[in-house]
Structures are given as C-alpha cells and as structure tokens.
Amino acid sequence: MRRVSEVRVRRRCTIACSGSFADDLKSCLAGFSHVVAVFDLNTQRFKDELESVFDEIGIRANSLVLNFHGEAIKSLEHYLSLVRQAASLDFLRRKSCFVAVGGGSLTDLVGYVAATYLRGVSYINVPTTLLGMADASIGGKVGLNLGKVKHLLGSFHYPEAVLIDVGKLDSLSSRVLAAGFGEVVKTALIAGDSRLFDYVEGHARAARAKDPRVLEEIVRQSIEIKLRLVEPDWQEEQLDRLLNLGHEIAHALEATVGFDDRVLMHGEAVASGIVAAVELAKDRDLLTEAQHGRIAALIRGLCGVVPLGGWLAGKDLLASLGAVERVRDGDMRVVLPCEKIGHARVYHDVLPGELVEALTRANLLDLREGNQP
Ligand SMILES: NC(=O)c1ccc[n+]([C@@H]2O[C@H](COP(=O)([O-])OP(=O)(O)OC[C@H]3O[C@@H](n4cnc5c(N)ncnc54)[C@H](O)[C@@H]3O)[C@@H](O)[C@H]2O)c1
C-alpha cells in the first residue's frame, strides 16, 4: 500500500493511493464483521469488484445502490433512506463499517450518515471522481444541503481510510473530470509554493487525457497540501481559511441554481469563483498581468468554466452572496491570490458587488439586459 499520509487527529485515517486496491480494502476491513457498501447509479459499475473482495475475506456484506446521483443525493430524503436501510440490516456500532463508493456528493452523504448513525460508526471512502480523490474524500467534512443552504446539516467525521485508485476515473465524463480540476487549481493557488501549479500547467494535456501517472501525481500533491492546511484546524475554528478560495461565489452560485448540478456542478462553480478572485486580485495589483494571464489560461483550459449570463441574474447572485455572508457572521471573507503563484490571503474588505462585477469583467456574467444587480 503506498500511503500518502496517515492522519492522526482523533483517530487514524489511512490514505492509500493507487497501490493494490483490493489488498488495501482487505486490510482496511480487518477487524470489522459487517460492511454496507453504498453506490449510486453511476458507481454501481464498481459493485462486482468490491463484492468479490468482500466474498474473499468472508465478511458479511450488503450493497445499497441509491437510485439517484450527483448533488441531489445530499438531501434529507436520501439520508433517511440510507439510515432506515442500515437499521433494517441490523447494522451495529462496534463492528460495522460503511464503504462509500462515489464522488464528493456520495462521500459527503455517507460520511454524514456514518457520523450520526448510532452516534458515529466507521466508514471508508472510495472516491471515484477527481474532485473526490483530490479534495472531498479528505479532511473529514461531511454533510447535506437543506433549502437554499449548502451543508446546513453537517459534521466532522474522519473516514477510517480513503482508498484511491485513479483507474476508477476511466469512466468519468469529461465534464465531471473538468469540474474536478476546479478544486485542483484552487489547491495549487493556496499551496504556499508553485509546485502543483507548475506541474498541472506543464501536464495539462495529459491530465485532460486521463494519463494515470499524471493524475496520480496531481491527486497525491493535492492531498498533501489539503492535509497540511486542514490538520492544524480540522474543525474550522478559524474562519479565515485559504481552502475557501473561490467558494464565496461558488456556494452563492450553487444556491442560485438550487444546487442543480445539471446546470452547474460544484467544481464548475469553484472555477467561476476562482476566475472572479483572480480578476479582483489583478485589479488590486496583487498579481501581475503575467501571473493573471497564466492562472486565467489554466482555469479556462482545464476546468469547466461555464458562461453564467444566460440564466443567472446579477441580483439573484447578490442575494445569495448576502446569505453566504450571514452564514459567516456578517463578515465577507474573500480569499485572493497575491504576490506569487501559490500564495493567497484572506481579505475582509471585498464587497459582494465587486465579486459580481469581477465575474462580469471576466465575461462569465452578462449584466446588460435584465440581469442588472
Ligand atoms: N467534504 C468536503 O470536504 C468537500 C470538498 C469539496 C467538495 N465537496 C462536495 O463534493 C460534491 C461534488 O463532488 P463531485 O465533483 O465528485 O461530483 P458528484 O459526486 O456529484 O459526482 C458527479 C457525477 O459523476 C458520477 N460519477 C462518480 N464517479 C463516477 C465514475 N467513476 N464514472 C462515471 N460516473 C461517475 C456521479 O454519479 C455523478 O453523477 C459537492 O457536493 C461538494 O460540495 C465536499
């Protein structure tokens, strides 16, 4: 097992990257007597592979396939459905383990079920999207959306292990892959140095073509950076988090479209947020023209950058930004890249209107007719 890292916060979490997936899964399940594996409509393609591992080690196992996929599964309805199914399977606390097989939406949902079922049971993440591998399955944040608020219900609950096999990205659509690069570029811009940014920039074509060695290196660096940033403050006591780069706008955009990822995926929303942040950073002379150009080119080349003008009204976005501000104690904290690529800082003096204008200047939002804020 090639371990990226072992996180010791409240408990040990093993993160294994592209070793032997079956062997890693077997060793992580030692000590459990019942496993419930959760898949969605798209990830049930991995069901046979996991079930044959369960058969080999002779563990009692049940597979549950959600009849949905994407952001819509982060709902109370799917939460209750999973809890009820687990209860009907006599899923007990000490020796049972969930295995979440899917993208960030599914690992967020199953992680939240695991955090709350019987006051907390173990779970293992098997992320199957780039965003899941590089970001969402790492760090212990789990949750659901309710009404217009993202993660209104949530918790911090570390998985027992995260098993990453970049081969599982082969079946991913180019849109979902591109959205994943939104979080990768975010991580590269807050890393503290330009190593990940330079690597992604230099291997963009291979990354888009799903070259496994390139994707594994990108995932490995992203995880190392995320763990370094998360570990000192794993329960987010500090609100000035660099990891929120692009997310002020992203959450507002997602709320504006009612978390409908057919319109806008989370990673696409993050890419839009980064575009706005980079634009603002150039205006404030925090970045040179050349740095701005490099970052903008990478985002547009690699991430799913969606033109927002056709369906988004500036005033709706402003209202959603206001809600994000309220959730964060009335203080709009905005992370902006500054000085050098890989460096960023939190700014408290950015007005929501400035973010909307920055999106407009970057040609993502068209505020001409009917879309005035
Ligand atoms: N917990 C965290 O720290 C954290 C961090 C970042 C993002 N997130 C969350 O992650 C979610 C987005 O995750 P995502 O981008 O992985 O999207 P997703 O989980 O919604 O998956 C996107 C689509 O890809 C499909 N899919 C997944 N794996 C596949 C595969 N191997 N082959 C074919 N199809 C596959 C899914 O069924 C779904 O339709 C958002 O809800 C976001 O809030 C959480």
The ligand as an ORCA input file, in Angstrom:
! r2SCAN-3c Opt
* xyz 0 1
  N     -16.387     17.264      2.113
  C     -15.555     18.080      1.536
  O     -14.539     18.477      2.102
  C     -15.830     18.526      0.123
  C     -14.851     19.234     -0.600
  C     -15.127     19.596     -1.909
  C     -16.350     19.278     -2.486
  N     -17.274     18.613     -1.751
  C     -18.575     18.250     -2.341
  O     -18.375     17.326     -3.402
  C     -19.505     17.392     -4.287
  C     -19.062     17.346     -5.731
  O     -18.376     16.140     -5.934
  P     -18.032     15.592     -7.395
  O     -17.495     16.665     -8.244
  O     -17.233     14.378     -7.166
  O     -19.446     15.290     -8.013
  P     -20.523     14.141     -7.714
  O     -20.162     13.339     -6.539
  O     -21.833     14.843     -7.679
  O     -20.405     13.211     -8.999
  C     -20.648     13.751    -10.255
  C     -21.238     12.698    -11.167
  O     -20.250     11.747    -11.505
  C     -20.788     10.430    -11.346
  N     -19.663      9.536    -11.119
  C     -18.936      9.415     -9.988
  N     -17.915      8.580    -10.198
  C     -18.012      8.148    -11.483
  C     -17.212      7.288    -12.281
  N     -16.078      6.761    -11.842
  N     -17.624      7.069    -13.559
  C     -18.743      7.650    -14.054
  N     -19.516      8.498    -13.343
  C     -19.135      8.743    -12.070
  C     -21.757     10.582    -10.200
  O     -22.695      9.530    -10.206
  C     -22.378     11.919    -10.521
  O     -23.389     11.778    -11.481
  C     -20.245     18.678     -3.936
  O     -21.418     18.363     -3.260
  C     -19.287     19.394     -2.999
  O     -19.942     20.214     -2.065
  C     -17.044     18.221     -0.475
*
